[in-house]
Structures are given as C-alpha cells and as structure tokens.
C-alpha cells in the first residue's frame, strides 16, 4: 500500500514537519507499506530554516491526488519487435493472458500494436481460396524459426506466393499452383519432385522426413528452397501462416498516453478505439505500460493521510476522489468526508507535532534526529515558543522530551528560528499574504481567508497599504467574504489584524474598531483558538 502523508496548502512548519514525522512513524510501524511525506505548496523561510537545521529532506510537491495513468496501468508488459513472426505474439498473449502486444523498432520505440483481432483476421477470411502472402510476404528465416526446423537447401528470402498443403495426386498438382508458391508436403518423393518442377519457391517437408539426395540436388538446380519441419503437415501449415512479420499486420499509430496524464482525460480515447487500450510511453516513446478499459472501470483510488488539517479547501486538489485513510489534527473538525469509517483525531493541543511525538512514545519509539528537530521546530512555531494560548501541558511535556532527546535548549532553539526567519522585508506583499494563508468555509457556504506572519516587532505595519492591497487581490481572485492578515509580534505577544472585504463584521467579531485600517488585538497569538472561531461565529 502506498499512502501520501500531507498537511495543508500554503504549508507552515507544523504541516511539513508533521508529514515528515508521521510518515516516518507509520513506515516503521507498517514496514510492508510505503508512507510518503508530501507538501501542497512552496516551503516558507521558517520551514526551510528548520529543514536546513535538522537535515530532513524536503517532501515532494503533490499537485493533486487524482488518479493518473501510471496509477492504473499494467507495468508488466510484453513487447515484440516489428520483424518478429506473429507466432511470437501469439505465444506472448497465451503466456500472459493478454489481448494486446505493443510492437517496437530497433531502438525500442513504439511503432504499432497487435491485437487478438489482428490475429483472428489471419484465420477468419471470407475467401475459401488458398492462403496467400501477397499482401504479407514471409521470409524463409521466419518459417524455419517458427517451425523450429532446418534449412536444407537455399538461402533466406521472402516470398509472397500462396500456401498449399499437398494431399492431391501428383498428376493434378499443377492445376492451381504457381511458381513461387509455398508447398507443404510429407514423405512423398514424387510429389516433392513435381513441386520443384512447377517452380515452387519454398518446399516444406513435414514430419522430420528428410528428402532424398536427388530431390535436394534437383531443388538446388531449380532454385527451390527446402525446409525440413518436425511437425505434421496440418500444424506446419498453421505455423507457416504465423511466420508473417508483425509489422505486416499490426495496427499503426496506436493510442499513446503520458504516464502522468489524468485517467479522466484519456478515458474517451481508450473507449473509442476497437482494442480498448492505450500504451503509456516515456520520453523516447518506449512502452512502459498499458492501460485498458478494464483498468478504467472502478479503479482503486490513491490513498492519503491528512495531518494538520481537515478542510477540503485546505487539502490537496482531488481529495474528494482519494481514499483518506486517517486524519490527525489539532484544529476543528472540518468538512472532509470519507466513504467508510477511518481513524480520525482532533485533539486540542498546540500543534500536530505534539500528537505525533506522543504516538512515538506510545509505541516505545523515538523519531530520528532529523524528524525530532523538525517536530520541535513545528511545535515551537505553532505555540510561539509555548506562549500561545493554545499551548497545553502536553506540549510542554513533549518539548521537555525532545530537549532531552536532542540535547538542546528549546527556548534558545525557538528564538533562533524566529529571529532568523522573521525578517520579511525582502518579500513582496503578495508573498507575505500567501505565505501562511488558510481558507475557512462558513455555515452559509461562503469562504474567508486568514493569513498569519510572526515578526519580532511591528515594523511590518509600515507596509500596511500594500499588504491590504494584496489582501484585496486575494479576496477578489477567490471570491472570499474577506481576507485578513495577522501580524503577530512574538516579543510583544499581540497581533495587528489587517482586513480587506467585509471588515465591519470582523470589527464586531472582536468588539474593536480599526484605527487607520488596523485592528489591535493585544494578547492574541493564535489564529486557531483566538481568531478563526470568532470570525466563523460572526458569519
């Protein structure tokens, strides 16, 4: 089982660290499964500092969780070369129980597709005449290989004549046969000579009965190729028909898809072609998989474990199509829905990192040093070095445990982190607003956003006008009721709230009046506990 572990969009340090730490724990507890940490947006400066300090690897960016071709295609495919005999295709189909075989050239690039329908057309014909290779020439080398026979006279060559199995009398043999035809015959010396006299191109002698020397000499004189088959005449004739090279009967320009394409985008293509399949190819057009109509019917969804959020608007695009296997969060119960019961935790502690460290301890484990430092940075970030009103005794206990495990001073570590990353003077107003933005859905079905940035001091308010302009842009682009930005001073332990949109309702929610466009919220540090609940109640 492959499970993506991911936090919310516009990820903060807790979101990234929780994905890393919980993926590690789940992988250690379930070694038969793969738990892959992922992120849903760009890493902010604080998180990048924590990654650099801890040595943890940055999670892979997950753009969506919708099924792609590579999630449903069969990777165990069989291919044949365009010059291979059809017999190879039939063997591959029978061995793998498949109905399509991709055809490749010398470089391994896809050039065609052979289907059961292609093979059936070799046998089901409207004509009752002898089989002809006029449109699909066959080579002596291919005939010998397919028969596992022996070339007795002549060299490799191609023929486009008709195929005859001789059961008639010698005297009547010339009535329909033409020079260059293929003749399949048993241990009948007179018949073999007569075929050579008529100008037979290839004489196939069956049942392993080697012709007399005088027959072979006559064949060499007349330019007739002689092949010895160990099979009986009926089976030999069937095998000769399967000596036709694949490129003569394959479907050219089969439907190809990129393994990264969404299955919703390729379904119509697959359903429209008679073979109901598409070949997944790499950048060099080499086949790497095949997706069939069966693969597209009720495919198994991709699996995801949500940490630090439970809001559909904050989650990965396509989450409603995925199978959520677990939720671990310290926020309110969101609007994400599941089709079946799953483990879901909504525990009011300071950070999701706290919950993860507790689970390590419950299982008698400790996180790796890299994960432990990331989880400590996340906890200190979300609780503003244990000063946020969301901080609980459990957060303090986890910090003490990590301090002992890592041999460092948590407060010093936290101050170093905030001081190193609180300077946002080099960022644009848009980057500041979008850096840690969370979307919330209201009971009326509308949405709002609240961004937060922690600073040392209130110097950022000098850029108030451009920040409000950036908030208004975000509000209009997303249709929010309002967009707000919390500028939180970790030293002064308070927040200045900037707003764009329905700001009168925001003022009423806090019982405060904006002065010069800024609502002063002394003692307010937590978006989750002190800001979001009041705003949601007001709408």
Buried (B, 14 or more C-beta within 10 A) or exposed (E): EEBBBBBBBBBBBBBBBBBBBBBBBBBBEEEEEBBBBBBBBEBBBBBBBBBEBBEBEBBEEBEBBBBBBBBBBBEEBBBBBBBBBBBBBBBBBEEEEBBBBBBBBEEEEBBBBBBBEBBEEBEEEEEEEBBBBEEBBBBBBBBBBBBEBBBBBBEEEEBBBBBBBBEEEBEEBEEEBEEBBBBBBBBBBEBBBBBBEBBBBBBBBBEEBEBEEEBBEBBBEBEBBBBBBBBEBEBBBBBBBBBBBBBBBBBEEBBBBBBEBBBEEBBEBBEEBEBBBBBBBBEEBBBBBBBBBEBBEEEEBBBBBBBBBBBBBBBBBBBEEBBBBBBBBBBBEBEBEEEEEEEBBBBEBBBBBBBBBBBBBEEEEBBBBBBBBBBBBBBBBBBBBBBBBBBBEBBBBBBEBBBEBBEEEBEEBBBBBBEBBBEBEEBEBBBBBBBBBBBBBBEEEBBBBBBBBBBBEBBBBEBBEBBBBBBBBBBEEBEBBBBBBBBBBBBBBBBBBBBBBBBEBBBEBBEBEBEEBBBBBEEBBBBBBBBBBBBBEBB
